[in-house]
């Protein structure tokens, strides 16, 4: 299993969705591992946290940015806004 494959799926899907939109982590799992996506959800979560730490994506809980170190439960992933787009 490749972390790059998962991260690439997350970034590609989030970029395709566009600014202000988010993806479900299961979308990235299905993209990277169509046959075994459910068994890979924890790997998608770890990849999303890694990308959030690098500032490439934002993890959302209830539509609001969540701390990638402490969030729990259902989440979504959005492409991080460009520095000049940040509020």
MDAnalysis code that builds the backbone (N, CA, C; Angstrom):
import MDAnalysis as mda
import numpy as np

u = mda.Universe.empty(261, n_residues=87, atom_resindex=np.repeat(np.arange(87), 3), trajectory=True)
u.add_TopologyAttr("name", ["N", "CA", "C"] * 87)
u.add_TopologyAttr("resid", np.arange(1, 88))
u.add_TopologyAttr("resname", ["UNK", "UNK", "UNK", "UNK", "UNK", "UNK", "UNK", "UNK", "UNK", "UNK", "UNK", "UNK", "UNK", "UNK", "UNK", "UNK", "UNK", "UNK", "UNK", "UNK", "UNK", "UNK", "UNK", "UNK", "UNK", "UNK", "UNK", "UNK", "UNK", "UNK", "UNK", "UNK", "UNK", "UNK", "UNK", "UNK", "UNK", "UNK", "UNK", "UNK", "UNK", "UNK", "UNK", "UNK", "UNK", "UNK", "UNK", "UNK", "UNK", "UNK", "UNK", "UNK", "UNK", "UNK", "UNK", "UNK", "UNK", "UNK", "UNK", "UNK", "UNK", "UNK", "UNK", "UNK", "UNK", "UNK", "UNK", "UNK", "UNK", "UNK", "UNK", "UNK", "UNK", "UNK", "UNK", "UNK", "UNK", "UNK", "UNK", "UNK", "UNK", "UNK", "UNK", "UNK", "UNK", "UNK", "UNK"])
u.atoms.positions = np.array([
    [0.843, -1.184, 0.000],
    [0.000, 0.000, 0.000],
    [0.885, 1.243, 0.000],
    [0.481, 2.203, -0.769],
    [1.280, 3.405, -0.905],
    [0.554, 4.606, -0.321],
    [1.231, 5.287, 0.599],
    [0.658, 6.516, 1.150],
    [0.510, 7.560, 0.050],
    [1.452, 7.546, -0.899],
    [1.378, 8.495, -2.009],
    [0.106, 8.288, -2.830],
    [-0.297, 7.040, -3.003],
    [-1.515, 6.737, -3.764],
    [-2.738, 7.352, -3.081],
    [-2.813, 7.215, -1.781],
    [-3.940, 7.764, -1.022],
    [-3.905, 9.295, -1.044],
    [-2.739, 9.857, -0.771],
    [-2.616, 11.315, -0.762],
    [-2.944, 11.896, -2.128],
    [-2.488, 11.224, -3.164],
    [-2.777, 11.675, -4.522],
    [-4.273, 11.650, -4.795],
    [-4.953, 10.597, -4.353],
    [-6.404, 10.495, -4.536],
    [-7.117, 11.620, -3.798],
    [-6.706, 11.896, -2.570],
    [-7.320, 12.972, -1.785],
    [-7.145, 14.312, -2.494],
    [-5.916, 14.612, -2.871],
    [-5.637, 15.906, -3.503],
    [-6.342, 16.053, -4.840],
    [-6.319, 15.009, -5.649],
    [-6.964, 15.072, -6.965],
    [-8.462, 15.301, -6.826],
    [-9.115, 14.523, -5.969],
    [-10.564, 14.658, -5.796],
    [-10.937, 16.015, -5.200],
    [-10.179, 16.464, -4.203],
    [-10.476, 17.749, -3.566],
    [-10.284, 18.901, -4.549],
    [-9.236, 18.832, -5.369],
    [-9.011, 19.880, -6.362],
    [-10.096, 19.867, -7.432],
    [-10.508, 18.682, -7.842],
    [-11.584, 18.573, -8.832],
    [-12.888, 19.142, -8.286],
    [-13.138, 18.929, -7.010],
    [-14.364, 19.422, -6.390],
    [-14.362, 20.938, -6.349],
    [-13.179, 21.529, -6.126],
    [-13.043, 22.980, -6.180],
    [-13.074, 23.663, -4.831],
    [-12.747, 24.933, -4.879],
    [-12.707, 25.750, -3.663],
    [-14.089, 25.834, -3.036],
    [-14.105, 25.779, -1.725],
    [-15.369, 25.891, -1.004],
    [-16.172, 24.603, -0.970],
    [-15.667, 23.541, -1.574],
    [-16.359, 22.246, -1.594],
    [-15.477, 21.215, -0.889],
    [-16.062, 20.106, -0.489],
    [-15.292, 19.088, 0.215],
    [-15.625, 17.700, -0.320],
    [-14.777, 16.755, 0.038],
    [-15.005, 15.365, -0.335],
    [-15.186, 14.524, 0.916],
    [-15.840, 13.413, 0.752],
    [-15.959, 12.429, 1.822],
    [-14.711, 11.555, 1.767],
    [-14.141, 11.194, 2.899],
    [-12.963, 10.335, 2.884],
    [-13.191, 9.016, 2.131],
    [-14.411, 8.516, 2.144],
    [-14.685, 7.269, 1.439],
    [-14.507, 7.415, -0.069],
    [-14.679, 8.622, -0.597],
    [-14.442, 8.853, -2.025],
    [-12.971, 8.597, -2.363],
    [-12.083, 9.081, -1.516],
    [-10.652, 8.871, -1.742],
    [-10.300, 7.392, -1.586],
    [-10.894, 6.736, -0.602],
    [-10.630, 5.306, -0.407],
    [-11.092, 4.507, -1.622],
    [-12.257, 4.827, -2.147],
    [-12.773, 4.116, -3.328],
    [-11.909, 4.380, -4.557],
    [-11.412, 5.603, -4.674],
    [-10.558, 5.952, -5.813],
    [-9.239, 5.172, -5.759],
    [-8.640, 5.108, -4.582],
    [-7.334, 4.464, -4.438],
    [-7.431, 2.940, -4.377],
    [-8.486, 2.428, -3.758],
    [-8.624, 0.986, -3.535],
    [-10.051, 0.529, -3.816],
    [-10.444, 0.446, -5.079],
    [-11.830, 0.107, -5.412],
    [-12.304, -1.230, -4.838],
    [-11.420, -2.179, -4.698],
    [-11.805, -3.515, -4.223],
    [-11.861, -3.623, -2.705],
    [-11.085, -2.823, -2.006],
    [-10.960, -2.963, -0.547],
    [-11.026, -1.606, 0.145],
    [-11.895, -0.727, -0.330],
    [-11.889, 0.640, 0.187],
    [-12.270, 0.729, 1.655],
    [-13.197, -0.101, 2.116],
    [-13.631, 0.001, 3.516],
    [-12.512, -0.345, 4.484],
    [-11.676, -1.277, 4.107],
    [-10.561, -1.665, 4.957],
    [-9.430, -0.651, 4.979],
    [-9.518, 0.361, 4.151],
    [-8.451, 1.362, 4.045],
    [-8.802, 2.710, 4.654],
    [-9.948, 2.802, 5.287],
    [-10.403, 4.101, 5.800],
    [-9.447, 4.699, 6.833],
    [-8.847, 3.882, 7.664],
    [-7.916, 4.445, 8.660],
    [-6.678, 5.002, 7.974],
    [-6.292, 4.421, 6.840],
    [-5.152, 4.924, 6.088],
    [-5.498, 6.267, 5.427],
    [-6.732, 6.403, 4.980],
    [-7.175, 7.669, 4.395],
    [-7.167, 8.752, 5.467],
    [-7.630, 8.415, 6.642],
    [-7.633, 9.388, 7.741],
    [-6.202, 9.841, 8.047],
    [-5.285, 8.901, 8.137],
    [-3.889, 9.240, 8.426],
    [-3.306, 10.120, 7.315],
    [-3.625, 9.815, 6.073],
    [-3.131, 10.621, 4.949],
    [-3.737, 12.023, 4.992],
    [-5.010, 12.123, 5.329],
    [-5.660, 13.436, 5.421],
    [-5.014, 14.277, 6.522],
    [-4.717, 13.657, 7.651],
    [-4.052, 14.374, 8.743],
    [-2.675, 14.842, 8.292],
    [-1.952, 13.988, 7.608],
    [-0.624, 14.350, 7.107],
    [-0.702, 15.542, 6.152],
    [-1.649, 15.495, 5.226],
    [-1.816, 16.595, 4.275],
    [-2.265, 17.883, 4.968],
    [-3.087, 17.747, 6.004],
    [-3.536, 18.928, 6.756],
    [-2.366, 19.565, 7.504],
    [-1.500, 18.739, 8.061],
    [-0.312, 19.271, 8.746],
    [0.576, 20.047, 7.783],
    [0.624, 19.598, 6.539],
    [1.442, 20.260, 5.517],
    [0.732, 21.478, 4.923],
    [-0.531, 21.701, 5.293],
    [-1.272, 22.855, 4.806],
    [-1.875, 22.679, 3.428],
    [-1.945, 21.444, 2.934],
    [-2.490, 21.202, 1.608],
    [-3.999, 20.995, 1.612],
    [-4.534, 20.483, 2.707],
    [-5.980, 20.294, 2.837],
    [-6.436, 20.806, 4.193],
    [-7.734, 20.924, 4.319],
    [-8.361, 21.287, 5.595],
    [-9.319, 20.160, 5.949],
    [-9.270, 19.737, 7.188],
    [-10.214, 18.740, 7.682],
    [-11.391, 19.498, 8.281],
    [-12.582, 19.118, 7.872],
    [-13.790, 19.806, 8.309],
    [-14.651, 18.902, 9.189],
    [-15.171, 19.472, 10.252],
    [-16.172, 18.825, 11.114],
    [-17.355, 19.768, 11.162],
    [-18.505, 19.274, 10.785],
    [-19.714, 20.090, 10.773],
    [-19.510, 21.369, 9.970],
    [-18.757, 21.250, 8.873],
    [-18.542, 22.365, 7.964],
    [-17.502, 23.377, 8.394],
    [-16.847, 23.138, 9.526],
    [-15.859, 24.084, 10.035],
    [-14.499, 23.406, 10.155],
    [-13.425, 24.167, 9.960],
    [-12.092, 23.577, 10.093],
    [-11.883, 22.959, 11.478],
    [-11.287, 21.789, 11.470],
    [-11.014, 21.073, 12.716],
    [-9.510, 20.903, 12.883],
    [-9.084, 20.798, 14.100],
    [-7.679, 20.552, 14.396],
    [-7.340, 19.131, 13.961],
    [-6.398, 18.960, 13.037],
    [-6.085, 17.617, 12.556],
    [-5.516, 16.697, 13.636],
    [-5.057, 17.267, 14.713],
    [-4.486, 16.460, 15.792],
    [-5.536, 15.905, 16.750],
    [-6.695, 16.563, 16.831],
    [-7.647, 16.184, 17.883],
    [-9.060, 15.874, 17.411],
    [-9.359, 16.024, 16.114],
    [-10.738, 15.831, 15.681],
    [-11.170, 14.376, 15.849],
    [-12.469, 14.209, 16.044],
    [-13.045, 12.869, 16.193],
    [-14.312, 12.795, 15.359],
    [-14.676, 11.597, 14.989],
    [-15.944, 11.376, 14.322],
    [-15.916, 11.626, 12.829],
    [-17.106, 11.924, 12.313],
    [-17.311, 12.125, 10.883],
    [-16.617, 13.410, 10.442],
    [-15.933, 13.334, 9.306],
    [-15.217, 14.503, 8.805],
    [-15.260, 14.523, 7.285],
    [-14.898, 15.656, 6.734],
    [-14.764, 15.825, 5.290],
    [-13.424, 16.488, 5.026],
    [-13.008, 16.465, 3.780],
    [-11.700, 17.006, 3.412],
    [-11.892, 18.035, 2.302],
    [-11.270, 19.196, 2.466],
    [-11.334, 20.245, 1.453],
    [-9.919, 20.689, 1.110],
    [-9.758, 21.160, -0.101],
    [-8.463, 21.708, -0.501],
    [-8.233, 22.973, 0.325],
    [-7.017, 23.169, 0.779],
    [-6.714, 24.360, 1.600],
    [-6.795, 25.614, 0.728],
    [-7.351, 26.674, 1.261],
    [-7.403, 27.927, 0.481],
    [-5.991, 28.461, 0.252],
    [-5.821, 29.123, -0.861],
    [-4.546, 29.773, -1.140],
    [-4.320, 30.847, -0.071],
    [-3.078, 31.138, 0.278],
    [-2.821, 32.122, 1.337],
    [-3.518, 33.465, 1.108],
    [-3.632, 33.893, -0.137],
    [-4.310, 35.164, -0.389],
    [-5.830, 35.046, -0.341],
    [-6.362, 33.785, -0.309],
    [-7.803, 33.564, -0.198],
    [-8.261, 33.374, 1.238],
    [-7.316, 33.203, 2.159],
    [-7.659, 32.937, 3.548],
    [-8.314, 34.170, 4.168],
    [-9.314, 33.927, 5.044],
    [-9.993, 35.069, 5.696],
    [-9.139, 35.809, 6.673],
])
